[in-house]
Amino acid sequence: MFRFIGRRLLVAIPTLLLVVTLAFFMMRAAPGSPFDTDRRLSPEIEKNVLAKYGMNKPISAQYVDYLVNVAHGDLGPSLKYKDKSVIEILRENYMVSLKLGGAAILLAALVGVSLGVLAAMRQNRSLDFGVMAVAILGVCIPTFVTAPLLVLVFASKLGWLPGAGWDGGALVNMVLPVTVLALPQIAIISRLTRAGMVEVLHSNYVRTARAKGLPEHRIVTRHALRAAILPLVSYLGPACAGLITGSLVVEKIFNLPGLGKFFVLSALQRDYTVVMGMVIFYAALILVLNLLADLLYAVLDPRVRLA
């Protein structure tokens, strides 16, 4: 197992390097500058500002300097937020996205797996068709549609929940954004679980368990479900990373101080260092979660060996 983890970490280094390289040159190729304002700077001041951040050097020299700083754990200062480094911005705002994403993926896993199992147990019946119809709607309807609708109903019309704001992570403030984030994942997870369960329930070892007289609930929970959720484990790695780093739309609509909101604002303001820091954080998180998913896959399936 340790050799497997070591090899995966060695592969992660060039992967991260490729991500950093592409993001760096794409950001520099985008039109505009972080120092563009309504009031144009004088040539002398602009020259001094560029020199301060090392942006007066050739692009290749800037790239090498950035790689060296990243290797030393320095993601640089923000070009727009005064006296703040990228590390400080990540440290101050990642907990918001972590709470939202963690709650959303937990809710999606519980509800999605339950619906998928129920649909598979009632294959080609009304319950199965109903669950899959709802799942298709959940996949097709984007979050920028469901979020305003839920705000309109539960915040504006009924007044049960606040329509925006964080309030220190109060439960009532998390209900709507967590629900909006979880709905598409519930749809996808329920479909994956149903597909896996339908295949496993028709396998020989399940037929053997039924022939031995084992109760149906025991067959499902102790035999079928473990094998059926293997495709789901592979999906949850990048899904968790996407939810934890925050949904751009959801955080913007609900005015939440998470990583997604800062990513959008920084991209619009051409805050190169913050955008690069977010990209590195997101890429590293995907690599780590995919590694954990592979390890969990091996635990659930004894046939898989990590050499």
C-alpha positions as CSV (number, residue, x, y, z in Angstrom):
1,M,0.0,0.0,0.0
2,F,2.8,2.4,0.9
3,R,4.5,1.8,-2.5
4,F,1.1,2.6,-4.2
5,I,0.8,5.8,-2.2
6,G,4.4,6.7,-3.1
7,R,3.8,6.2,-6.8
8,R,0.6,8.2,-6.8
9,L,2.4,11.1,-5.0
10,L,5.2,11.0,-7.6
11,V,2.6,11.2,-10.4
12,A,0.9,14.0,-8.6
13,I,4.0,16.3,-8.8
14,P,4.1,16.6,-12.6
15,T,0.3,16.8,-12.7
16,L,0.3,19.8,-10.4
17,L,3.2,21.3,-12.4
18,L,1.1,21.0,-15.5
19,V,-1.9,22.5,-13.9
20,V,0.2,25.4,-12.5
21,T,1.8,26.0,-15.9
22,L,-1.5,26.1,-17.8
23,A,-3.2,28.3,-15.3
24,F,-0.2,30.7,-15.1
25,F,0.1,31.3,-18.9
26,M,-3.7,31.4,-19.4
27,M,-4.1,34.1,-16.7
28,R,-1.3,36.1,-18.2
29,A,-2.8,35.8,-21.7
30,A,-6.2,37.1,-20.5
31,P,-6.8,40.8,-21.4
32,G,-6.6,43.4,-18.7
33,S,-4.4,43.9,-15.7
34,P,-4.9,43.8,-11.9
35,F,-3.9,47.4,-11.8
36,D,-6.4,48.7,-14.4
37,T,-8.8,51.2,-12.7
38,D,-11.1,53.9,-13.7
39,R,-8.4,56.3,-12.8
40,R,-5.4,55.5,-15.0
41,L,-2.0,55.4,-13.2
42,S,0.8,57.5,-14.4
43,P,3.6,55.7,-16.2
44,E,6.0,56.2,-13.3
45,I,3.6,54.8,-10.7
46,E,2.6,51.9,-12.9
47,K,6.3,51.1,-13.5
48,N,7.0,51.0,-9.8
49,V,3.9,48.9,-9.0
50,L,4.9,46.3,-11.7
51,A,8.5,46.3,-10.3
52,K,7.2,45.7,-6.8
53,Y,5.4,42.5,-7.8
54,G,8.1,41.4,-10.3
55,M,5.7,41.8,-13.2
56,N,8.2,44.0,-15.1
57,K,10.3,40.9,-15.9
58,P,9.9,38.6,-18.9
59,I,7.0,36.2,-18.6
60,S,9.5,33.2,-18.5
61,A,11.3,34.8,-15.5
62,Q,8.0,35.5,-13.8
63,Y,7.0,31.8,-14.3
64,V,10.3,30.5,-12.8
65,D,10.0,32.9,-9.8
66,Y,6.5,31.7,-9.2
67,L,7.4,28.0,-9.3
68,V,10.2,28.6,-6.8
69,N,7.9,30.5,-4.4
70,V,5.3,27.8,-4.7
71,A,7.9,25.1,-3.9
72,H,8.7,27.0,-0.7
73,G,5.0,27.2,0.2
74,D,4.6,30.8,-0.7
75,L,1.6,31.6,-3.0
76,G,2.4,35.3,-3.1
77,P,0.4,38.4,-2.0
78,S,-3.0,39.3,-3.3
79,L,-2.8,42.0,-5.9
80,K,-6.2,43.4,-4.9
81,Y,-6.8,42.8,-1.2
82,K,-4.4,45.1,0.7
83,D,-2.0,43.5,3.1
84,K,-3.3,40.0,2.5
85,S,-1.5,37.0,1.2
86,V,-3.1,34.2,-0.8
87,I,-2.5,31.7,2.1
88,E,-4.3,34.1,4.5
89,I,-7.3,34.3,2.1
90,L,-7.5,30.5,1.8
91,R,-7.1,30.1,5.6
92,E,-9.8,32.6,6.4
93,N,-12.4,31.3,3.9
94,Y,-11.9,27.6,3.4
95,M,-14.0,26.6,6.5
96,V,-17.1,28.1,4.9
97,S,-16.7,26.0,1.8
98,L,-15.7,23.0,3.8
99,K,-18.8,23.1,6.0
100,L,-21.1,23.7,3.0
101,G,-19.5,21.0,0.8
102,G,-19.1,18.5,3.6
103,A,-22.8,18.8,4.7
104,A,-23.9,18.7,1.0
105,I,-22.0,15.6,0.1
106,L,-23.1,13.8,3.3
107,L,-26.7,14.7,2.6
108,A,-26.4,13.7,-1.0
109,A,-24.8,10.3,-0.1
110,L,-27.4,9.4,2.5
111,V,-30.4,10.4,0.4
112,G,-29.0,9.3,-3.0
113,V,-27.9,5.8,-1.8
114,S,-31.2,5.3,-0.1
115,L,-33.2,6.3,-3.2
116,G,-31.0,4.2,-5.5
117,V,-31.4,1.1,-3.3
118,L,-35.2,1.5,-3.2
119,A,-35.4,2.0,-6.9
120,A,-33.3,-1.1,-7.6
121,M,-35.4,-3.2,-5.2
122,R,-38.5,-2.1,-7.1
123,Q,-37.0,-2.3,-10.5
124,N,-39.4,-1.4,-13.4
125,R,-42.1,-0.4,-11.0
126,S,-43.7,2.9,-10.2
127,L,-41.3,3.7,-7.4
128,D,-38.3,3.0,-9.7
129,F,-39.7,5.2,-12.4
130,G,-40.6,8.0,-10.0
131,V,-37.1,8.0,-8.4
132,M,-35.4,8.0,-11.8
133,A,-37.6,10.8,-13.1
134,V,-36.8,13.0,-10.2
135,A,-33.1,12.1,-10.7
136,I,-33.2,13.2,-14.3
137,L,-34.8,16.5,-13.3
138,G,-32.1,17.0,-10.6
139,V,-29.4,16.5,-13.2
140,C,-31.0,18.7,-15.8
141,I,-32.0,21.7,-13.7
142,P,-28.9,23.8,-12.9
143,T,-28.2,25.3,-9.5
144,F,-28.7,28.9,-10.8
145,V,-32.4,27.9,-11.3
146,T,-33.0,25.9,-8.2
147,A,-31.3,28.4,-5.9
148,P,-33.6,31.5,-6.8
149,L,-36.7,29.2,-6.7
150,L,-35.9,28.0,-3.2
151,V,-35.2,31.5,-2.0
152,L,-38.4,32.7,-3.5
153,V,-40.5,30.0,-1.8
154,F,-38.9,29.5,1.5
155,A,-37.3,32.9,2.2
156,S,-39.5,35.5,0.4
157,K,-43.0,33.8,0.4
158,L,-43.0,31.6,3.5
159,G,-40.2,33.4,5.5
160,W,-39.0,30.2,7.1
161,L,-35.4,30.6,6.2
162,P,-33.0,33.5,5.5
163,G,-32.4,34.2,1.8
164,A,-28.7,35.0,2.1
165,G,-25.8,35.6,4.5
166,W,-23.6,33.3,6.6
167,D,-24.1,34.5,10.2
168,G,-21.2,32.5,11.5
169,G,-22.4,29.2,10.0
170,A,-25.8,29.2,11.7
171,L,-27.9,26.1,10.8
172,V,-30.8,28.1,9.3
173,N,-28.3,29.9,7.0
174,M,-26.9,26.6,5.8
175,V,-30.2,24.9,4.9
176,L,-30.9,26.5,1.5
177,P,-27.3,26.5,0.1
178,V,-26.6,23.0,1.3
179,T,-29.9,21.8,-0.3
180,V,-29.1,23.5,-3.6
181,L,-25.6,22.0,-3.6
182,A,-26.9,18.5,-2.7
183,L,-29.8,18.2,-5.1
184,P,-27.7,17.5,-8.3
185,Q,-25.5,15.1,-6.4
186,I,-28.5,13.2,-5.0
187,A,-29.7,12.7,-8.5
188,I,-26.3,11.4,-9.8
189,I,-25.6,9.2,-6.7
190,S,-29.1,7.7,-6.9
191,R,-28.6,6.7,-10.5
192,L,-25.2,5.3,-9.9
193,T,-26.4,3.3,-6.9
194,R,-29.4,2.0,-8.7
195,A,-27.3,0.8,-11.7
196,G,-24.9,-0.9,-9.4
197,M,-27.6,-2.5,-7.2
198,V,-29.6,-3.8,-10.3
199,E,-26.4,-5.6,-11.5
200,V,-25.5,-7.0,-8.2
201,L,-29.0,-8.2,-7.3
202,H,-28.9,-10.5,-10.3
203,S,-25.5,-11.9,-9.6
204,N,-24.9,-15.5,-8.6
205,Y,-23.8,-14.9,-5.0
206,V,-26.9,-13.0,-4.2
207,R,-29.0,-15.8,-5.6
208,T,-27.1,-18.2,-3.5
209,A,-27.7,-16.0,-0.4
210,R,-31.4,-16.0,-1.1
211,A,-31.4,-19.8,-1.6
212,K,-29.9,-20.2,1.8
213,G,-32.8,-18.3,3.3
214,L,-31.0,-15.1,4.4
215,P,-33.4,-12.1,5.1
216,E,-33.7,-9.6,2.2
217,H,-32.4,-6.7,4.3
218,R,-29.3,-8.6,5.3
219,I,-28.6,-9.5,1.7
220,V,-28.9,-5.9,0.6
221,T,-26.9,-4.3,3.4
222,R,-24.2,-6.9,4.0
223,H,-23.7,-8.4,0.5
224,A,-25.2,-6.4,-2.4
225,L,-24.6,-2.8,-1.2
226,R,-20.9,-3.2,-0.6
227,A,-20.3,-4.2,-4.2
228,A,-22.9,-1.8,-5.7
229,I,-21.4,1.3,-4.3
230,L,-17.9,0.7,-5.9
231,P,-18.6,3.0,-8.9
232,L,-19.9,5.6,-6.5
233,V,-16.6,5.6,-4.6
234,S,-14.7,6.5,-7.7
235,Y,-17.2,9.3,-8.4
236,L,-17.1,10.8,-4.9
237,G,-13.5,11.8,-5.1
238,P,-13.8,14.7,-7.6
239,A,-17.4,15.4,-6.4
240,C,-16.2,16.0,-2.9
241,A,-13.5,18.3,-4.1
242,G,-15.9,20.3,-6.2
243,L,-18.4,20.8,-3.4
244,I,-15.7,21.5,-0.7
245,T,-14.1,24.2,-2.8
246,G,-17.5,25.8,-3.1
247,S,-20.0,26.3,-5.9
248,L,-19.4,29.6,-7.7
249,V,-23.1,30.2,-8.4
250,V,-24.4,29.1,-5.0
251,E,-21.9,31.2,-3.0
252,K,-22.6,34.2,-5.1
253,I,-26.4,33.9,-4.9
254,F,-26.4,33.3,-1.1
255,N,-23.6,35.9,-0.5
256,L,-21.4,33.4,1.3
257,P,-17.7,34.2,2.0
258,G,-16.4,31.0,0.6
259,L,-13.6,30.1,-1.8
260,G,-15.9,30.1,-4.8
261,K,-16.9,33.7,-4.3
262,F,-13.3,34.8,-4.0
263,F,-12.4,32.8,-7.1
264,V,-15.0,34.6,-9.2
265,L,-14.2,38.1,-7.8
266,S,-10.4,37.5,-8.2
267,A,-10.8,36.3,-11.8
268,L,-12.9,39.4,-12.7
269,Q,-10.3,41.7,-11.0
270,R,-7.4,39.9,-12.6
271,D,-5.9,39.1,-9.2
272,Y,-3.5,36.5,-10.7
273,T,-2.0,35.2,-7.4
274,V,-5.4,34.5,-5.8
275,V,-6.7,32.7,-8.8
276,M,-3.5,30.7,-9.1
277,G,-3.7,29.8,-5.4
278,M,-7.3,28.6,-5.7
279,V,-6.4,26.5,-8.8
280,I,-3.5,24.9,-6.9
281,F,-5.6,24.2,-3.9
282,Y,-8.4,22.7,-6.0
283,A,-6.0,20.5,-8.0
284,A,-4.3,19.3,-4.9
285,L,-7.6,18.5,-3.2
286,I,-8.7,16.5,-6.2
287,L,-5.5,14.4,-6.3
288,V,-5.7,13.7,-2.5
289,L,-9.4,12.7,-2.6
290,N,-8.9,10.5,-5.7
291,L,-6.1,8.8,-3.8
292,L,-8.4,8.2,-0.8
293,A,-11.1,6.9,-3.1
294,D,-8.7,4.3,-4.6
295,L,-7.7,3.2,-1.1
296,L,-11.4,2.9,-0.1
297,Y,-12.1,1.0,-3.3
298,A,-9.5,-1.6,-2.3
299,V,-11.0,-1.9,1.2
300,L,-14.5,-2.5,-0.2
301,D,-13.4,-4.9,-2.9
302,P,-10.9,-7.6,-1.7
303,R,-10.1,-8.5,-5.3
304,V,-8.3,-5.2,-5.7
305,R,-4.6,-5.2,-4.6
306,L,-2.6,-2.1,-4.1
307,A,1.0,-3.0,-5.0
